[in-house]
């Protein structure tokens, strides 16, 4: 394969030409633009590492296939995490369950946590 500067230019041209379309394609699967961008970036990193193996391959088709597969893997992983998180909360009892509900930092709860931290710091400082 090409020397490192040539390899960099080749990868840069692939990134410039395909990254926006790959990101939009990934968003169809994962719905989060940030996650889609991470997936596309991971695919380009993999391409960079294995570029010598892809001399005679249609790079565009390869990239779209890589993005699709990584999106599907991401969704499978997300489902597994959600499944076990749900099971865990059903099995937790007593004070431990209260702790998890009180300190769940889901959307909208972070300001409460920050306020609690401020109040604790004031108490420690005084």
Backbone bond lengths (Angstrom), bond angles and torsions (degrees), N, CA, C in turn:
res aa  C-N    CA-C-N  psi(-1)  N-CA   C-N-CA  omega(-1)  CA-C   N-CA-C  phi
1 X - - - 1.461 - - 1.513 109.39 -
2 X 1.279 116.97 176.41 1.457 124.07 -175.52 1.520 111.52 -69.22
3 X 1.319 114.57 161.97 1.458 120.78 174.57 1.525 109.04 -64.42
4 X 1.301 116.43 166.04 1.457 121.76 -174.77 1.535 114.14 -55.22
5 X 1.352 120.41 -46.12 1.475 118.23 178.56 1.535 112.62 -62.35
6 X 1.320 116.47 -38.12 1.466 119.74 177.82 1.524 110.64 -67.54
7 X 1.315 115.07 -39.82 1.462 120.31 177.71 1.525 110.29 -62.42
8 X 1.327 116.46 -41.09 1.463 120.61 178.21 1.520 111.41 -63.09
9 X 1.318 116.37 -43.98 1.468 120.12 179.68 1.528 111.31 -64.76
10 X 1.315 115.87 -39.26 1.461 120.04 179.01 1.527 110.62 -64.32
11 X 1.319 116.17 -46.60 1.464 119.77 179.09 1.528 110.52 -64.68
12 X 1.319 116.76 -39.14 1.465 120.48 178.24 1.528 110.60 -60.88
13 X 1.321 116.66 -42.13 1.471 119.21 179.21 1.528 110.83 -65.89
14 X 1.331 117.16 -39.01 1.465 119.87 175.76 1.527 110.26 -61.87
15 X 1.319 115.44 -44.19 1.463 119.81 -177.89 1.527 110.74 -63.38
16 X 1.315 116.92 -47.15 1.469 120.96 -179.23 1.530 110.65 -62.67
17 X 1.317 116.43 -41.48 1.465 120.39 -176.00 1.527 113.66 -76.67
18 X 1.328 117.74 -36.00 1.460 119.85 -170.34 1.530 115.18 -110.59
19 X 1.303 118.26 -21.06 1.461 120.39 -173.90 1.534 114.14 -56.75
20 X 1.334 119.79 -47.30 1.473 118.29 -179.71 1.531 112.88 -60.95
21 X 1.320 116.77 -43.30 1.466 119.72 -179.99 1.525 111.47 -68.26
22 X 1.326 116.51 -38.59 1.461 119.88 178.12 1.528 110.96 -64.91
23 X 1.319 116.36 -39.39 1.466 120.12 179.00 1.527 110.40 -64.70
24 X 1.317 117.06 -45.19 1.468 120.03 177.86 1.528 111.34 -62.55
25 X 1.306 116.27 -37.52 1.465 121.37 177.11 1.529 110.13 -63.59
26 X 1.320 116.84 -44.64 1.468 121.17 -179.30 1.528 111.53 -66.60
27 X 1.323 117.41 -34.82 1.472 120.83 179.78 1.527 110.67 -61.02
28 X 1.311 117.59 -30.42 1.469 120.55 177.45 1.528 111.29 -61.94
29 X 1.310 116.62 -29.58 1.465 120.84 -179.96 1.522 111.65 -88.10
30 X 1.327 116.34 -51.03 1.465 120.08 -168.13 1.523 113.80 -100.55
31 X 1.302 118.97 -10.09 1.472 127.88 177.89 1.532 115.04 64.38
32 X 1.287 119.28 -21.15 1.465 121.70 178.72 1.526 109.33 -95.49
33 X 1.321 116.03 122.15 1.467 120.23 -179.69 1.529 110.64 -62.56
34 X 1.325 117.51 -39.05 1.466 120.43 -179.31 1.530 110.84 -63.90
35 X 1.317 116.25 -44.04 1.461 120.14 178.14 1.523 110.19 -64.31
36 X 1.317 116.44 -41.48 1.467 120.76 178.62 1.530 110.52 -60.98
37 X 1.325 116.66 -43.24 1.467 120.04 178.83 1.528 111.12 -63.73
38 X 1.327 116.82 -39.47 1.467 120.34 177.25 1.525 111.11 -62.33
39 X 1.310 116.09 -42.36 1.465 120.65 -179.80 1.524 110.26 -64.07
40 X 1.314 116.84 -45.13 1.466 120.58 179.37 1.527 110.07 -62.73
41 X 1.313 116.58 -42.88 1.464 119.88 178.96 1.530 110.66 -62.38
42 X 1.322 117.41 -41.19 1.466 120.69 177.09 1.528 111.05 -60.40
43 X 1.312 116.05 -40.01 1.468 119.82 179.18 1.524 111.01 -64.28
44 X 1.314 116.81 -41.25 1.463 119.27 178.11 1.529 111.29 -67.85
45 X 1.315 117.20 -34.82 1.469 119.59 176.04 1.530 110.11 -63.96
46 X 1.311 116.19 -42.21 1.462 120.29 178.15 1.533 110.02 -64.13
47 X 1.313 116.21 -41.97 1.465 120.27 177.80 1.524 110.11 -60.74
48 X 1.319 117.30 -42.29 1.461 121.60 179.10 1.530 110.65 -60.00
49 X 1.326 116.04 -44.54 1.461 120.57 -177.42 1.527 112.45 -68.85
50 X 1.317 117.54 -32.13 1.468 121.48 -173.78 1.526 112.97 -113.25
51 X 1.306 117.53 16.46 1.456 121.47 -172.02 1.535 113.31 -55.50
52 X 1.309 117.49 -35.97 1.461 120.38 -178.56 1.529 111.81 -61.98
53 X 1.308 117.02 -27.06 1.465 121.12 -178.77 1.527 112.44 -79.38
54 X 1.325 117.62 -11.95 1.456 121.25 -173.37 1.531 112.94 -109.67
55 X 1.316 118.07 31.65 1.463 121.38 -176.66 1.528 113.66 -58.84
56 X 1.302 117.55 -41.81 1.462 120.29 -172.35 1.526 112.18 -113.76
57 X 1.301 116.57 29.25 1.462 121.47 -177.30 1.524 109.12 -110.28
58 X 1.321 116.07 147.70 1.458 121.68 174.13 1.534 107.50 -69.78
59 X 1.319 116.51 103.59 1.468 121.70 -173.77 1.528 111.19 -62.99
60 X 1.310 117.25 -38.99 1.467 120.31 -179.92 1.529 110.35 -60.26
61 X 1.308 116.97 -48.90 1.471 120.76 179.31 1.524 110.46 -63.48
62 X 1.321 116.02 -40.38 1.460 120.32 178.83 1.528 111.04 -60.97
63 X 1.321 117.08 -46.12 1.466 120.71 -178.96 1.525 111.75 -63.86
64 X 1.321 117.43 -43.65 1.464 119.43 179.04 1.531 110.97 -64.43
65 X 1.313 117.11 -37.67 1.463 120.52 177.56 1.526 110.66 -67.02
66 X 1.326 116.27 -42.89 1.465 120.13 178.45 1.527 111.03 -61.14
67 X 1.326 116.30 -44.51 1.469 120.29 -179.34 1.525 110.17 -63.79
68 X 1.323 117.06 -45.63 1.468 119.93 179.11 1.529 110.98 -58.73
69 X 1.317 116.62 -47.32 1.465 120.14 -178.11 1.523 111.80 -64.62
70 X 1.315 116.88 -39.89 1.473 118.94 178.91 1.529 111.07 -69.25
71 X 1.307 117.36 -34.87 1.471 120.00 175.81 1.527 110.36 -63.73
72 X 1.318 116.28 -44.86 1.465 119.81 179.38 1.526 110.95 -64.01
73 X 1.317 117.24 -40.09 1.468 120.07 176.54 1.524 111.12 -63.67
74 X 1.324 116.35 -40.36 1.467 120.59 177.80 1.532 110.37 -60.85
75 X 1.328 116.55 -45.47 1.463 120.46 -179.06 1.527 111.57 -65.40
76 X 1.328 117.06 -39.61 1.467 120.13 176.73 1.523 110.36 -61.92
77 X 1.319 115.93 -45.15 1.465 120.16 179.85 1.529 110.59 -62.32
78 X 1.311 116.53 -42.34 1.462 121.05 179.38 1.534 110.74 -61.52
79 X 1.332 117.07 -41.21 1.466 120.81 177.91 1.525 111.56 -63.10
80 X 1.317 117.02 -41.30 1.464 120.94 179.69 1.526 110.14 -64.88
81 X 1.318 116.81 -44.14 1.467 120.36 178.98 1.526 110.02 -61.27
82 X 1.320 117.38 -45.49 1.467 120.69 179.39 1.525 111.71 -62.85
83 X 1.321 116.83 -40.44 1.458 120.94 179.31 1.526 111.15 -61.16
84 X 1.324 116.53 -49.64 1.459 119.49 -176.96 1.522 112.29 -73.54
85 X 1.316 117.92 -29.83 1.461 119.88 175.30 1.521 109.63 -65.40
86 X 1.326 116.77 -43.70 1.462 120.71 177.83 1.514 112.09 -62.58
87 X 1.315 116.90 -43.80 1.472 120.57 178.12 1.523 110.68 -62.26
88 X 1.311 116.03 -41.61 1.460 120.45 -177.86 1.524 110.60 -60.85
89 X 1.325 117.36 -46.44 1.456 119.67 -177.83 1.521 112.33 -67.11
90 X 1.328 117.95 -27.66 1.462 119.60 176.77 1.527 111.69 -75.27
91 X 1.329 117.32 -25.65 1.459 121.25 -177.95 1.527 113.08 -89.46
92 X 1.320 117.05 -20.81 1.461 120.93 -177.64 1.521 109.24 -74.72
93 X 1.327 115.68 139.18 1.461 119.55 -177.94 1.523 111.02 -128.61
94 X 1.310 114.89 165.32 1.456 122.80 170.34 1.514 114.56 60.21
95 X 1.343 114.48 -139.60 1.455 121.20 -174.81 1.526 112.30 -61.45
96 X 1.317 116.59 -33.31 1.460 119.67 -179.81 1.529 110.65 -62.37
97 X 1.325 117.07 -38.63 1.467 120.77 178.24 1.529 109.86 -65.68
98 X 1.312 117.31 -42.71 1.463 120.95 178.60 1.522 109.95 -61.28
99 X 1.323 116.65 -41.80 1.467 120.68 179.06 1.522 110.69 -58.28
100 X 1.319 117.12 -45.92 1.460 120.09 -178.33 1.522 111.72 -65.74
101 X 1.314 117.42 -36.97 1.461 118.97 178.07 1.521 110.95 -69.97
102 X 1.333 116.73 -39.40 1.455 120.20 -178.39 1.524 112.73 -68.43
103 X 1.315 117.06 -34.55 1.456 119.82 -174.22 1.519 113.28 -110.63
104 X 1.307 116.14 19.45 1.458 120.05 173.19 1.519 107.51 -68.22
105 X 1.324 117.03 118.10 1.461 120.76 -176.85 1.519 111.26 -96.68
106 X 1.301 115.75 44.12 1.454 120.06 177.54 1.514 110.63 -70.42
107 X 1.320 116.48 -177.68 1.460 120.41 -179.12 1.527 111.69 -55.68
108 X 1.304 115.49 132.74 1.454 120.56 177.51 1.514 114.37 88.30
109 X 1.318 118.16 -11.91 1.461 120.12 -177.43 1.526 112.50 -99.40
110 X 1.315 117.79 -13.28 1.459 120.29 -179.66 1.528 111.98 -61.49
111 X 1.334 121.05 -41.68 1.472 119.41 177.21 1.531 112.63 -59.21
112 X 1.327 117.78 -35.81 1.462 120.30 177.20 1.525 110.77 -64.28
113 X 1.314 116.23 -41.32 1.454 120.99 179.05 1.528 110.34 -65.12
114 X 1.328 116.84 -42.37 1.465 120.54 179.11 1.526 110.50 -63.41
115 X 1.326 117.24 -40.27 1.463 120.84 177.54 1.529 110.31 -64.02
116 X 1.317 116.94 -41.00 1.462 120.92 177.36 1.527 110.38 -61.32
117 X 1.325 117.36 -42.86 1.463 120.77 177.80 1.529 111.15 -60.34
118 X 1.337 117.12 -43.19 1.468 120.96 179.15 1.521 110.94 -61.47
119 X 1.327 115.76 -45.78 1.463 120.04 -179.02 1.532 110.98 -63.79
120 X 1.316 116.70 -40.07 1.465 120.09 177.76 1.527 111.18 -65.11
121 X 1.317 116.70 -40.58 1.464 120.30 179.25 1.527 110.62 -64.73
122 X 1.330 117.47 -40.01 1.467 121.28 177.15 1.521 109.73 -62.18
123 X 1.327 116.82 -43.19 1.463 120.90 179.81 1.526 111.24 -64.60
124 X 1.315 117.44 -39.33 1.467 121.06 179.92 1.527 110.75 -69.49
125 X 1.322 117.10 -39.75 1.465 121.36 -178.12 1.523 112.92 -70.68
126 X 1.323 118.21 -26.75 1.472 119.51 -176.07 1.505 112.92 -88.22
